[in-house]
Amino acid sequence: MLTTELHDVRIQAEISEKARRAAEAEVRQASEIISQLTATNSTLSISHKKLATEHEQLAVNIHQQFCAL
């Protein structure tokens, strides 16, 4: 009886260990994805600021050309 319980406990410990390792792998993968998305977000933010500045300059140029007519 004790042998059976010990065997069951060992099996449960192995299952728990496998689940823990799987969870750690998922956390690492999620962390990598977050890092990639953060880098992409930074790049997009820089591009957005650049395009907003260009848009503003184009609007000023169009206004100046319109006023020159």
MARGU-693614 format. One record per residue: x, y, z of N, C-alpha, C in turn; residue number from 1; residue in one letter. Coordinates in steps of 0.2 Angstrom, whole numbers. Layout:
REM residues N
+-------+-------+-------+-------+-------+-------+-------+-------+-------+-----+-----+
!   nc1 !   nc2 !   nc3 !  cac1 !  cac2 !  cac3 !   cc1 !   cc2 !   cc3 !   n ! res !
+-------+-------+-------+-------+-------+-------+-------+-------+-------+-----+-----+
!     X !     Y !     Z !     X !     Y !     Z !     X !     Y !     Z ! NUM !   A !
...
+-------+-------+-------+-------+-------+-------+-------+-------+-------+-----+-----+
END
This chain:
REM residues 69
+-------+-------+-------+-------+-------+-------+-------+-------+-------+-----+-----+
!   nc1 !   nc2 !   nc3 !  cac1 !  cac2 !  cac3 !   cc1 !   cc2 !   cc3 !   n ! res !
+-------+-------+-------+-------+-------+-------+-------+-------+-------+-----+-----+
!     4 !    -6 !     0 !     0 !     0 !     0 !     4 !     6 !     0 !   1 !   M !
!     9 !     7 !     4 !    14 !    12 !     4 !    18 !    13 !    -2 !   2 !   L !
!    20 !     7 !    -5 !    23 !     7 !   -11 !    19 !    10 !   -17 !   3 !   T !
!    13 !     9 !   -17 !     8 !    11 !   -22 !     7 !    19 !   -21 !   4 !   T !
!     6 !    21 !   -15 !     6 !    28 !   -13 !    12 !    32 !   -15 !   5 !   E !
!    18 !    29 !   -14 !    24 !    32 !   -16 !    25 !    33 !   -23 !   6 !   L !
!    23 !    27 !   -27 !    23 !    27 !   -34 !    19 !    33 !   -37 !   7 !   H !
!    12 !    33 !   -34 !     8 !    39 !   -36 !    10 !    46 !   -35 !   8 !   D !
!    14 !    46 !   -29 !    17 !    53 !   -27 !    22 !    55 !   -32 !   9 !   V !
!    26 !    50 !   -34 !    32 !    51 !   -39 !    29 !    53 !   -46 !  10 !   R !
!    24 !    49 !   -48 !    21 !    51 !   -54 !    18 !    58 !   -54 !  11 !   I !
!    15 !    60 !   -49 !    12 !    67 !   -48 !    17 !    72 !   -48 !  12 !   Q !
!    23 !    70 !   -45 !    29 !    75 !   -45 !    32 !    76 !   -52 !  13 !   A !
!    32 !    70 !   -56 !    35 !    71 !   -62 !    30 !    75 !   -67 !  14 !   E !
!    24 !    73 !   -66 !    19 !    77 !   -70 !    19 !    85 !   -68 !  15 !   I !
!    20 !    86 !   -62 !    20 !    93 !   -60 !    27 !    96 !   -62 !  16 !   S !
!    32 !    93 !   -62 !    39 !    95 !   -65 !    38 !    97 !   -72 !  17 !   E !
!    35 !    92 !   -76 !    34 !    93 !   -83 !    30 !   100 !   -84 !  18 !   K !
!    24 !   100 !   -80 !    20 !   106 !   -81 !    24 !   113 !   -79 !  19 !   A !
!    28 !   112 !   -74 !    32 !   118 !   -72 !    37 !   120 !   -78 !  20 !   R !
!    40 !   115 !   -81 !    45 !   117 !   -86 !    41 !   119 !   -92 !  21 !   R !
!    35 !   117 !   -94 !    31 !   119 !   -99 !    29 !   126 !   -98 !  22 !   A !
!    27 !   128 !   -92 !    25 !   135 !   -90 !    31 !   140 !   -91 !  23 !   A !
!    37 !   137 !   -89 !    43 !   142 !   -89 !    44 !   143 !   -96 !  24 !   E !
!    44 !   138 !  -101 !    45 !   139 !  -108 !    40 !   144 !  -111 !  25 !   A !
!    34 !   143 !  -109 !    29 !   148 !  -111 !    30 !   155 !  -109 !  26 !   E !
!    33 !   156 !  -103 !    34 !   163 !  -100 !    40 !   165 !  -104 !  27 !   V !
!    45 !   161 !  -106 !    51 !   164 !  -110 !    49 !   166 !  -117 !  28 !   R !
!    44 !   162 !  -120 !    42 !   163 !  -126 !    38 !   170 !  -126 !  29 !   Q !
!    33 !   171 !  -121 !    30 !   177 !  -121 !    34 !   183 !  -119 !  30 !   A !
!    39 !   182 !  -116 !    44 !   187 !  -114 !    48 !   189 !  -121 !  31 !   S !
!    49 !   184 !  -125 !    53 !   186 !  -131 !    48 !   190 !  -136 !  32 !   E !
!    42 !   187 !  -136 !    37 !   191 !  -140 !    35 !   198 !  -138 !  33 !   I !
!    35 !   199 !  -131 !    34 !   206 !  -129 !    40 !   210 !  -131 !  34 !   I !
!    46 !   207 !  -130 !    52 !   211 !  -132 !    52 !   213 !  -140 !  35 !   S !
!    50 !   208 !  -144 !    49 !   210 !  -151 !    44 !   215 !  -152 !  36 !   Q !
!    38 !   214 !  -149 !    33 !   219 !  -150 !    35 !   226 !  -147 !  37 !   L !
!    38 !   226 !  -142 !    41 !   233 !  -139 !    45 !   236 !  -144 !  38 !   T !
!    50 !   232 !  -147 !    54 !   235 !  -152 !    50 !   238 !  -158 !  39 !   A !
!    45 !   234 !  -161 !    41 !   236 !  -166 !    37 !   242 !  -165 !  40 !   T !
!    35 !   242 !  -159 !    31 !   248 !  -156 !    35 !   254 !  -156 !  41 !   N !
!    41 !   254 !  -154 !    46 !   259 !  -154 !    47 !   262 !  -161 !  42 !   S !
!    49 !   257 !  -166 !    50 !   259 !  -173 !    44 !   262 !  -176 !  43 !   T !
!    38 !   260 !  -174 !    32 !   263 !  -177 !    31 !   270 !  -174 !  44 !   L !
!    32 !   270 !  -168 !    32 !   277 !  -165 !    36 !   282 !  -168 !  45 !   S !
!    42 !   280 !  -169 !    47 !   285 !  -172 !    45 !   286 !  -179 !  46 !   I !
!    42 !   281 !  -183 !    40 !   283 !  -190 !    34 !   287 !  -190 !  47 !   S !
!    29 !   286 !  -185 !    23 !   290 !  -184 !    25 !   298 !  -183 !  48 !   H !
!    30 !   299 !  -179 !    32 !   306 !  -177 !    35 !   309 !  -183 !  49 !   K !
!    39 !   305 !  -187 !    42 !   307 !  -193 !    37 !   309 !  -198 !  50 !   K !
!    32 !   305 !  -199 !    27 !   306 !  -204 !    22 !   312 !  -202 !  51 !   L !
!    21 !   313 !  -195 !    17 !   318 !  -193 !    21 !   325 !  -194 !  52 !   A !
!    27 !   325 !  -193 !    31 !   331 !  -195 !    31 !   333 !  -202 !  53 !   T !
!    32 !   328 !  -206 !    32 !   329 !  -214 !    25 !   331 !  -216 !  54 !   E !
!    19 !   328 !  -213 !    13 !   330 !  -214 !    12 !   338 !  -212 !  55 !   H !
!    14 !   340 !  -207 !    14 !   346 !  -204 !    17 !   351 !  -209 !  56 !   E !
!    23 !   349 !  -211 !    27 !   353 !  -216 !    23 !   354 !  -223 !  57 !   Q !
!    21 !   348 !  -225 !    17 !   349 !  -231 !    11 !   353 !  -231 !  58 !   L !
!     7 !   353 !  -225 !     2 !   357 !  -224 !     4 !   365 !  -224 !  59 !   A !
!     9 !   366 !  -221 !    12 !   373 !  -221 !    14 !   375 !  -228 !  60 !   V !
!    17 !   371 !  -232 !    19 !   372 !  -239 !    13 !   373 !  -243 !  61 !   N !
!     8 !   369 !  -242 !     1 !   370 !  -246 !    -2 !   377 !  -244 !  62 !   I !
!    -2 !   378 !  -238 !    -5 !   385 !  -236 !    -1 !   391 !  -239 !  63 !   H !
!     5 !   390 !  -239 !     9 !   396 !  -241 !     8 !   396 !  -249 !  64 !   Q !
!     8 !   391 !  -253 !     6 !   391 !  -260 !     0 !   394 !  -261 !  65 !   Q !
!    -5 !   392 !  -257 !   -12 !   394 !  -258 !   -13 !   402 !  -257 !  66 !   F !
!    -9 !   404 !  -252 !    -9 !   411 !  -250 !    -5 !   415 !  -256 !  67 !   C !
!    -1 !   412 !  -259 !     3 !   416 !  -264 !    -1 !   416 !  -271 !  68 !   A !
!    -6 !   413 !  -271 !   -10 !   413 !  -277 !   -14 !   420 !  -278 !  69 !   L !
+-------+-------+-------+-------+-------+-------+-------+-------+-------+-----+-----+
END
